[in-house]
Amino acid sequence: MDKICAIFGGSRGIGRGVAQLMAQKGYRLAIISRNLEVAKATARELGVHHLAFRCDVAKEQDVQNTFEEMEKSLGPVKFLVNSAGLNRNNLLVRTETEDMISLLHTNLLGSMLTCKAAVKTMIRQQGGSIVNIGSIIGLKGLPGESAYCASKAGLVGFSRALAKEVARKKIRVNVVEPELHGNWQHL
């Protein structure tokens, strides 16, 4: 059976770097982005066995539809990487409530929704692995990043709790917290 990995936010930044590594390791990839054309370009660059999908992770029906499409096209997802995310730098008092909601929906709720869909698939397969991409500033804090920090700190707590919920089902859940680094932008 193929090793199927879904990478939400796999068309750029850290997600793209993960996709490049996973492709080299022989995984069949689903590259998922809000921008289908960018996801298709990334999938093509990685090789013929990889597919692209469009999804807004903040919308549960989009996530459900994407998992159904992936299963039909590639097979059941055994590995999930959540790298989709937004960042809107601004002091809290200058941040519009709509921007906070959008950021939380993408960075936290989006990962929760993709994990929910993936866990159902992984339980049927009797195992799997989930990696959520957090950020060290979610724990350290950074001026002008309070909403972003809240979303990433929430992702840490969510990931730890989910790991305990699904461990007995042979599903691993990890969160990695990379340092703030400008070099991810070129990937």
C-alpha angles and dihedrals in degrees: 000000000000120000100243117198125183114205114192107200089019097141099076146009120008092348091057091049090052090048091053091051094045091049090052089051092056102257121146106233139211106202107202127191140147086245108064095190093056090046090050092051091051093047091050092050090052095052145275097288095064127087135202128224135183119228140155100213091202090068115074095204091053089052093048092048092048093052090049091050092048092051092050093046104035108009130252117336112246097172129042129190118187109202101139110120150144132217125193110179112212141121111266094245089056096045117104114232090234089058091051091050093047092049094048092046093053102036101038112012091041092057091045091053095047091047091050091054094043095049091057090054094043093051089057089051092047094239148014146157134252126191119188117196110225130164133243089231088066086074101029099041126220129213112255091021103078097125092044091047090051092052093050094044088051089052090056093053092044092050093049092049094045091050089058092046096054104029092099088056090058093251117137120208121191135169121207120201112202121196118254102273133164096210093081090073094072094057 
